[in-house]
Amino acid sequence: MIMPEKMSLSDFVSRRLHPVKVTIELLKHENAGSDDKGAMIGKPLLGSVISTLELFVEDYERLTAGQ
């Protein structure tokens, strides 16, 4: 995702943080439903978590590289 010219850095980061916050809540939910031995998370769900975090990191690095 490329930041539109009129969007501030704060707005851009805020917008991109939403999926990361949802991912965190999902992981909290999965952890709360697990036992003391460990949490089980399906491969598709884990892939979604990884993709969400990668997108945020990549977009942020691209945005801040020009500064």
N, C-alpha and C positions, 0 to 999 in steps of 0.2 A: 504494500500500500504506500502510495506517495502522498505526502502532506499537501493539501491544496494551498495555494498561495496565501489566502486570507485566513487560514486557520492558525491560531497561535500554538506554540509548543505545548502549553498547558492544556488546551482543548484537545489536541491530538493525543497526548498521553492519557488524558482522562477517558477519551473515547476508546482507546485501545486497552485500557485497564479493565473495562467491563468484562470481556471474555475471560481475563485472567482471574478476576474475582469470582466469577461463576465456577471456574475450574477449581479454585481453592475450596469453595463451599462443597462442591461435588466430592473432592478428596476427603474433606472433613466428615461428610455423610458416610462415605465408604468406610472410613476409619472407625467411626462411632459404631457401626454395625459389625465390626470384627471382634474376634476374641483376642486373648492375650498372646496367642501364638503368632498372629500376623493377619494382615488383611489380604483378601483375594480381590484382584481387579482383573476384569476380562481384557484380553488383548486389544479388541477394538476400542474400548474405553481408554486404555492406556495410550493407544495411538492418538486419540483425540486430545488427551492431555498434553502429550508431547508436541503435537502440531500447534496447539493454542499458544504454548509457551514459546516455541520457536518463532512463530509469526510476530509475537510482541517483540522479542529480542532482535530479530532481523529488521523490523520496521524502525525500532528505536535506534539501532546502530546506523541504519541508512540515513535517518533524520539527523543524527548528531554528527555524522561524518563530515557534513558540509559546514560545520560551525567552527 
